Structures are given as structure tokens and as C-alpha cells.
């Protein structure tokens, strides 16, 4: 049961993502994140928010460490939120450019 949570739980552990950070950025309670990690029942909405948030944080941490060689501060929620928004914008811009180039060929 809850095998679909394995990847998300592994990312939380591997990237040492605080449950409080996930909760804040996903707009869910810390107890919901704990329930999720402990394979307890959470709402479909909260599950989706937790999983999306963890993917975005893990991708950002990987990129930050790969490019700068340091780990970002995952406890500074306002700065992390701003950086995740920038990452989304860059991804969207890259997708637009990629789609435009692909269509032109």
C-alpha cells in the first residue's frame, strides 16, 4: 500500500527536505506531511500538493548544488519560495523556446 509514495519519500530523505518546509510551500499542515511520510491516509489534494512541492524543491536543490556547489537554505521559506518561482519561470521560458524551435524545424 502507498508504493506510489516511495519516490517522494526518498527525495525528502535524500535531499534532507524539512517537513515544515514542504508543509509551508505546499499549503498543508505539518501533520499532513508527517502522515504522508508514515503512509497514513491524506487527502488526494494534499497528496498532490506534497508530491509536486517535493519534486520542485528536490530539482532546485540539485540544480543549486550542481551549479554553485553549495546547498541552499531550505529553512528560509520566503527566499526558497521566490527561488522556486524563478525556476518555474525559467522552465516555462525554456519550454516556450524549445517548442518554438521545434515547430520551426
Secondary structure as a PSIPRED ss2 file (coil, helix, strand):
# PSIPRED VFORMAT (PSIPRED V4.0)

   1 X C   1.000  0.000  0.000
   2 X C   1.000  0.000  0.000
   3 X H   0.000  1.000  0.000
   4 X H   0.000  1.000  0.000
   5 X H   0.000  1.000  0.000
   6 X H   0.000  1.000  0.000
   7 X H   0.000  1.000  0.000
   8 X H   0.000  1.000  0.000
   9 X H   0.000  1.000  0.000
  10 X H   0.000  1.000  0.000
  11 X H   0.000  1.000  0.000
  12 X H   0.000  1.000  0.000
  13 X H   0.000  1.000  0.000
  14 X H   0.000  1.000  0.000
  15 X C   1.000  0.000  0.000
  16 X C   1.000  0.000  0.000
  17 X C   1.000  0.000  0.000
  18 X C   1.000  0.000  0.000
  19 X H   0.000  1.000  0.000
  20 X H   0.000  1.000  0.000
  21 X H   0.000  1.000  0.000
  22 X H   0.000  1.000  0.000
  23 X H   0.000  1.000  0.000
  24 X H   0.000  1.000  0.000
  25 X H   0.000  1.000  0.000
  26 X H   0.000  1.000  0.000
  27 X C   1.000  0.000  0.000
  28 X C   1.000  0.000  0.000
  29 X C   1.000  0.000  0.000
  30 X H   0.000  1.000  0.000
  31 X H   0.000  1.000  0.000
  32 X H   0.000  1.000  0.000
  33 X H   0.000  1.000  0.000
  34 X H   0.000  1.000  0.000
  35 X H   0.000  1.000  0.000
  36 X H   0.000  1.000  0.000
  37 X H   0.000  1.000  0.000
  38 X C   1.000  0.000  0.000
  39 X C   1.000  0.000  0.000
  40 X C   1.000  0.000  0.000
  41 X C   1.000  0.000  0.000
  42 X C   1.000  0.000  0.000
  43 X C   1.000  0.000  0.000
  44 X H   0.000  1.000  0.000
  45 X H   0.000  1.000  0.000
  46 X H   0.000  1.000  0.000
  47 X H   0.000  1.000  0.000
  48 X H   0.000  1.000  0.000
  49 X H   0.000  1.000  0.000
  50 X H   0.000  1.000  0.000
  51 X H   0.000  1.000  0.000
  52 X H   0.000  1.000  0.000
  53 X H   0.000  1.000  0.000
  54 X H   0.000  1.000  0.000
  55 X H   0.000  1.000  0.000
  56 X H   0.000  1.000  0.000
  57 X H   0.000  1.000  0.000
  58 X H   0.000  1.000  0.000
  59 X H   0.000  1.000  0.000
  60 X H   0.000  1.000  0.000
  61 X H   0.000  1.000  0.000
  62 X H   0.000  1.000  0.000
  63 X H   0.000  1.000  0.000
  64 X H   0.000  1.000  0.000
  65 X H   0.000  1.000  0.000
  66 X H   0.000  1.000  0.000
  67 X H   0.000  1.000  0.000
  68 X H   0.000  1.000  0.000
  69 X C   1.000  0.000  0.000
  70 X C   1.000  0.000  0.000
  71 X C   1.000  0.000  0.000
  72 X C   1.000  0.000  0.000
  73 X C   1.000  0.000  0.000
  74 X C   1.000  0.000  0.000
  75 X C   1.000  0.000  0.000
  76 X C   1.000  0.000  0.000
  77 X H   0.000  1.000  0.000
  78 X H   0.000  1.000  0.000
  79 X H   0.000  1.000  0.000
  80 X H   0.000  1.000  0.000
  81 X H   0.000  1.000  0.000
  82 X H   0.000  1.000  0.000
  83 X H   0.000  1.000  0.000
  84 X H   0.000  1.000  0.000
  85 X H   0.000  1.000  0.000
  86 X H   0.000  1.000  0.000
  87 X H   0.000  1.000  0.000
  88 X H   0.000  1.000  0.000
  89 X H   0.000  1.000  0.000
  90 X H   0.000  1.000  0.000
  91 X H   0.000  1.000  0.000
  92 X H   0.000  1.000  0.000
  93 X H   0.000  1.000  0.000
  94 X H   0.000  1.000  0.000
  95 X H   0.000  1.000  0.000
  96 X H   0.000  1.000  0.000
  97 X H   0.000  1.000  0.000
  98 X H   0.000  1.000  0.000
  99 X H   0.000  1.000  0.000
 100 X H   0.000  1.000  0.000
 101 X H   0.000  1.000  0.000
 102 X H   0.000  1.000  0.000
 103 X H   0.000  1.000  0.000
 104 X H   0.000  1.000  0.000
 105 X C   1.000  0.000  0.000
